[in-house]
Amino acid sequence: MKNVLHFFKRVLPLLILLAMALAAGKSLKASHLVGSDITYNCLGSTPGQYQLTMKWYRDCGGIPLCGCPPGPLNTNCSVNLSITGAQAPCLGTNFGNTSIQAVAAGSGFDIIQLCAAAKSICTNCGTRTPGSFTPGIEIYTFTGIVNLSGVPPNCCLVNIGFNDCCRNAAITTLVNPSSLSYYSGCTINKCITPCNSAPTFTNDPVAVTCVGQDFTYNLGAIDPDGDSLSYAYGPVMTGPNSPAPYQSPYSPTVPFPYLGAPMTSPPALPPLGIFIDPVTGDVRFRPTMIFTSNIVIEVTQWKTINGVPTIVGKTTRDIQFYAKLCDENNPPVLRTYNNDGTLTSPQPNYSYAICAGQQLCVIISAWDNTAGWDTTDITWNAPANLTANGATFQPLYNVSQRKVLGPRLDSFRFCWTPPASMANNLPYWVVALYAIPLP
């Protein structure tokens, strides 16, 4: 696997979940948990009810989950989520639990993108042949309905949380991680009218980085209600209001060894320090040592109600980053151009803001200047809310000659005119860039 570089782009205002063992087939006891997120969708036709979706990520070197491997996925397996008050007068009040079930179509396969010839160690519930690449991470998806109509009317903010044992033993930045419980969750404001839904994430919460190379990561959050989103670091949690113990000198804001640690940017300037953009959610850093570490990003939803910015929900995403020693090799160079072919400023440009009815066209190129010129390949995740509204991503080279001539310089043009119906929406454009040998 050569020159793997992820580049994430955003237009307009990585999490690894849990590795778990299934006992007896109904409920789960987890180990080798690596990350998770819980999102919710308001069922407006039924007051107080929300469709919950939880995504867990399992270290394939750990204990099997949901009955596989070696057998097929057991869709009878489930997880229990706690329901508690998140603010006075109900702060910490227990309102019971809800159970959600495994979804076969979204479970039991690895999510780390590799070169065509490479495979991870994940067994993928027998659906794909495992290989030798580690870390291997599998995703498991659970869904179900929670009914909050029984929560008192004056308890607006409600936490939905997952708590179990244990965290991934491979973590190098926490004290005795395999003995630590795992906790993650989301906050619902059930008093909002119309009711609110959580943002979804288009990027997997797994990041494999190379020591000494700059890295940029973005959640790829899309809010279905067009709410404003803000981003901030949070602590790794072992339970409600119970932060995990970090190995010195690490902390929620200095989560692993990076260039310039413990500085952050600002005031440090990249590549020094670690940076999280509170508006776009971009996380940038240059790892300086081998590590396995979790970071937590809290995504807060805001809506202006009666002229007052109001929190309408919060989602916590627990992400695991890996830093590895990679083969000596220069990463691809990414450049962005205006539609007339002139270079953008800054270079490359990470963010674009446009108005409804205004066309945006941007050219993205990637090239590799190493000896022998490694090939490059640009792909994007084509978010449904963009492609359904006319967004295009077209190659600027002869497709029929692709395997013969390269490309040595890969370039695409992205164009989109957001319709008036999306004037208050905040979609994201996410591009993943890989420099890999083409067959």
N, C-alpha and C positions, 0 to 999 in steps of 0.2 A: 504494500500500500504506500504509494509515493505521493508526497506533496498534498496531504489532505488539509484543506483550508476551508473553513466555513465563513461565508460572508453574508451578513444579514442586512437587508435594507428595509426602510420603513417609509411609507407615503402617508401624509396627513396624520393631525391629531384628528437550557439545555438544562436530573430531576429524576431525578432518577428515583424511582419509587421504592417498592419494597420487594424483597425476596421472601417468600413465605412458604411454610410447610402446611399441607392440608392434613388434618387429623380426622380420619373417619369420613370425610367427604362433605360435611355440612358447613362448618365454620372453619376459620383459618387461625393458625398460630404462625407467626411470621419470624423468620430469621433472614439475615443477609438483606435487610431492607436498604434500598439505596435512595429512594425518593418517591414523591407522589404529588398529586394535586386533586382537589375536589372542586368541581364546578356544578352549577345548578341552573336550571331553566324554569322560569315561572310558568305554571299551568294556569293561565288567566281564567279559564272557564271554571276552575274549582278554587275558591279562595283559600289561601293558606297552604296550598300544595305546590311542591317543587319537584322536578325531575332531577335527581342527583346522579352525577357521573364521577366515579373515582378511578384514576389511572395510577397503577402501582408498577414499579420497575424493580425487577429481580436480578441480582447478580447470578449469572448462570453457573458460577462456581459454587453456589450455595445449595440449600435444600430445595427440592422440587415444590411446586405450588399447584394447587387445584388438580392433583392426581396425575400430572404429567411432568416429566417423563417417568417411566417408559410408556405408559398408556395414554389414551386420549384425554383431552381436557374434560374435567368434571364440572359441568355447568351448574350443579347443585351447590357448589361451594359458595360461600357468602362472607361478607364482612359486616360487623356491627359498627355503627357510627353513633357517637354520643351527641345529645342535644342539650346545650346549656345556655343560660343567659349571658350576654356579653356586655351589659351595662346596668347601672343602678336603675330601678330597685331590684333587679333580678340577677345581678352579677354573680356568676358561679352557681346559680340555681340549676339543679338537674331536672330536665324535663323528659328524661327517658332516653331510649335508643331507637334506631331504625336500622333495618337490615337491607342490604342491597346484594344483588346476585351477579355472578360472573357472566360475561358476554363472550360467547365462543368466537365470534367474528373479530373481536378486538383484543384477543388474548393469546399468549403462548408463542409469540414470535419475536425475534431479535430486532432491535431498532437502530443499531449502530451501522451507518452506511459505510460500506467498504468497496474496494475495487472489485471488479467482476470476478476475479479469480480467488478472492479471499472470502473466508467464511469465519464467523465467530464460533465459540465453543458451545453456543446455545443449541439445544436439541430441537427447539421449535415444535414441541409436542409431536414430533415425527413428520412434520410437514416439509421440512427442508433438511438437507444434509449438514451436520455440524462440521466445523473445521478446527482451527487451532488458535485463532486470534482471541486474545483476552485484553481488556475486559469484554465479556459478552453480557449484554443486558436484554432481558425480555420484558415486554409490556403485558400487563393484565388489566382488563377493563371491567368495572362493576357498575351496575346501574340499578336504580329503584326510585320509588316515590317517598318523600317525607311529607307528613301532614303537620303543619305548625298551627293549625286552627285552635288547638288546645292551649297554646301558650298565652298567658294573660295579655290583654290589649296594650297595657302600659310597658310591656317588655318588647321593644321594637327590634333591638339587635340581638341575634341568636347565633351562637357558634355551632357549627357542625364539625365534629372532630373525629379523627382516627387515632387510636392509641393501642400499641401492641409492642411486643419484644421480638426481635432486637435489631439494632442497627448493624450495618455491614462491618464485619471484622477487619476489612481491608482499609478502613479510614485511618489516616495517619495524623490527623489534626485534632482528634478528640481523645479524652482520657478513657481507656478501656472500652472502646466503642461497642464490642459485642455484648457487653453487659448493660448497655443503655437502652431504655425503651425508646420507641419511636412515636412522635406525635406530629400531626399536621392537620390543617383544616381550613375552613372558610367562614365568613360572617355574612349573614343574610339580614337585611333590613326589611322586615316583613310588613312594616307600616307604610311603605312607599306606595303611592297610587299614581299611575299604574304600577303593578308589581315589577320587580327588577330581576334580570337574569345576569349571570356571571360572564366575564370574558372567557373565551376559549383560546387555546394555545396551539399555534400551527407548527412550532418547533419542538422536537423531542427534548426532554430535559436531561440529555446526556452529552457531555463534551469530552472528547479525547484530544488533548493538546500536546504540543511538542515543546520540550524544554528549550528556552532561548528564542522562541518565535512568538511574535505578537498574536493575540487572539481576541476576537470580538464575538460576543454571544448576545442573542436577543430572544426573548420568549415568543415573539411573534403573536402578541395578544390582539384579539379582535373582540370588541364589545358589541353584542347584538343590539343594545339599546342606544348606542352612540354616546355613552357616558365618557367623560374625561377620565383618564387613567394616570395614576402617579406610581412611581416605583421607589422602593427603598430596601436596604438590607434588613433582615430580621435574624434573631438568634436561632440556631438549631435547637429544637425542643424535645424534651423527653416526656412531657405531659403539659396540660394547661398551666400556663404561668410558671413552667419549670424549664429554664434553659439548660442545655447540656454543658458539661465541663470541658473546656478547651485545653489542649496542650499549650503551654507557654511557648512562643509569644503570640499564639493565634487567638482570634476573637471573631465576632460576627462581621466586623469591618476589615479585619486582616485575616481572611479565612484560610490562606495558604501562602507559601513562599512565592513572591513575585518581585520583579525588578523595582527597587526603591522602597520595599517594605521597611517600616510600617507606614510610609507616606501614602496619602490618597491624592487623587487628582479631581478637582483642584484641591490645594494650590499647586501641587506638582503637575508637570506637563507630561503627557504620554511621550515615550513609553514608560516613564517613571510613574510609580504609584498604581493604584487600582481605581477604576472609574465606573460609576453607575450613573447614567443619565436619568434624572427623575421624571423626564417627560417621555422619552422614547424607550427607556428600559435597557439601552445598550450597556453591556458590561465589557470593559476592555482591560487587558493586563498582559504581561509577558512573564510566564512561569520561569523560575530559575532553578528548580529542583524537581525530582520525581516526587509525586504525591498523589494521594486519593483523598479528596476533601468534599464535604458538603457545604453549600451556601444556601441561604434562604432568601428569596425575594418576595416581599409583600407587595401585592398589586391592589391598590385602593381605587374604588370607583367613586366618582364625584358627579353630582348633579346640582345645578343651581335651582333652589326652591325658594320662591318668594324673595329672590335677590340674595340668598345666602348659600354659599357652597356647602353642600351636605353630603356626608358619606352615605352611600346607598349600598355598599357591599365591600368585602375584602376577601381576596384569595391569596393563600400562602403557598408558594411553590418551593418544594425542597428538591434541590438539584445537586448532583454529584459530578465534580470535575476530576478528571484524571490528567496527570502530566507524565509523559513518557519520553525516554530518549529515542529520538527518531533517527533514521539513516541520514548521514550528512547530505544535505540537499537544500537548495534555495527554494523557498515557497514561491508560488505564482505571484505576479504583480497585478493588482487590480487597478483599473483606471475607469473613470466615469467621464462622459462627454455630453455636452449639450446636443440637441438634435441637429445643429448645424455643423457638428464635428469638432467644435472648440472644447478644450478641456474645462471641466467645471472647477470652481473654487468654493470650498476647499477640495483637495484631491487625495483620495476619492471622496465624493460627497456621500454622507451617511443618511441624510434626511431631506425630504421634500415636502412642502406644504402647498396645496393648491385649493382653489375654490370650485364649487359645483359649476359645471358647464365649461370649465377651463381645461384645455388639453395639456397633458404632460407627456413629453417624449424624452427619454434618456437612453443613451448608449452606454453599455457596460462591456468592457473588454478585459481579458485575462491573458497574460503571456508569461512564458517561462524562459529566462535567459541563461539557464544552466548549460553546461557543455552537452551537446547532443539534443538540446531543445526538447524537453519533456512536453508531451501533448497536454492540453488543457480542455476542460469540458465545463461549461456553465449550464446549470439547471435552476429552475425555480419551482416552488411548491404550488403555484397556481391557486391561491385562495379562491374559494367558490364565489365569495361576494364580489371579487374583482372580475373574474372571468365571465360571470353571469351578467356583468354590467359593462362588457365590451373591452376589457383589458387584453392586450396582446403582448406576446414575447416572441419576437421573430429573429432567427439567425441572420447574420449579415455575411454569410459565406455560402458557397455552392454545396448544398446538402449531399448531392450525388457523389461529390469528390471528397467527402469528409474523411473516409478511411484511408484514402490514397494520399491526400495532401496534408493531413493533420487533423484538426487545425493546430498550428503553432501559435496563432493569435486568434483566440476565440472571442467573438463579439456578438451581442444581441441588442436589439432595440426594444425597449419597453414603452408602450404607449397606452394612455388611459385618459378618458374624459369622465370624471365622476358625474352622474346624473343629479338633478335637483333633489331627488328622493333620498340621496345620501348626504345631503348638505350638513347634517348633524352627526353623521357617522364617522368613526375613526378607524378605518381599515389600515392594514399593514401589508406592505409588499416585502416578501422575504425571499432572498436569493441564496442558494447554496453553491459554492464554487469548489470544484474538485479538479486537480491536475492529475490525470491518470492515463496510463497507456491505453490507447484505443486498439481494438483487434483489427 
